Amino acid sequence: MAVRKKRLLATTILSMLLFSAVAAVQPVNSEETNLLSSASFIAMPEEYINYTIASINGTLWAKIDGTYPLHIQFETEQEYMWDATLPLVYPTPPDTTNIIVKMNETELSWSNYTEIYPYALHHTAIGDWSMINCTIYPIPEYFTLKIHYEHPIMLINGSYTFLYDLNISPYLSPYSNQSTAYFTMRMETNYTSLHVNTIALDETLTPINYATTRDDMAEIITFQIVSEYSKPLLGDILITFITSNAPSVVEFSYLLIILPIAVIATLIARIAYRRKHAGTRLGKNSSAPRTP
């Protein structure tokens, strides 16, 4: 079978939401490698993202299970390249653990891509994320990727905040012009003031409506995001909420401002006290003549 050989920089670009071709973030020195043709497209008409939010030893964690059915499409009819390889990277939030990557139920090995290339970071609205990498070989025309990972939830300005990276544009084309992301969040913690927004590159927030149901153990929140080819995309998913034990912004700001001022005031008072008493002792011990 004739297989095109191209350098890694010519590989098909996948989304930073799910996986991206390594060339999208960092050139890799290698011999010529069998890769997907630049005329190919990755279609993902739908994806399913399940979150479980739970407290573990007093810390809130997010457990994520993503399911991504993918289809390799070609712009023109050609022989499918069964021997092609697809090197991929995936961005992970800070302190991510318990990472499992599967293709069609087969677990794939992965490594820390950012450890090899320290500047290979993925920028989000709440910080830069490191990335892992793996390789798909051989590549079926249809396959499903499943990714599980867990990470602690950040506390920002008094609210618990987490982000799901939804850069879907590389999956959209004239051949697959719509993709729907289905989100399900299981809240195994008491919370208030939950907000679901999309956040664009310019940090514009767009509120997203969600539905709430409940079972015996938790509240379940569901919503979906529809992305279309050649139409403006809403951006990543940003979720914030408050729990009863989360410190408020006022308390946090108060401590940051008042404590340094109190320390400085105490130091000034001590210096003034010492100077005053040093002057008094000096006056009593002086040998200058006194008037009767």
PyMOL commands that set and color helices and strands:
alter all, ss='L'
color gray80, all
select helices_A, chain A and resi 8-10+22-24+113-116+169-171+249-284
alter helices_A, ss='H'
color red, helices_A
select strands_A, chain A and resi 5-6+20-21+33-34+40-43+46-56+59-74+86-92+97-103+106-108+111-112+122-124+127-136+142-152+154-156+159-164+178-188+192-199+205-207+211-214+219-228+236-242
alter strands_A, ss='S'
color yellow, strands_A
deselect
rebuild
show_as cartoon
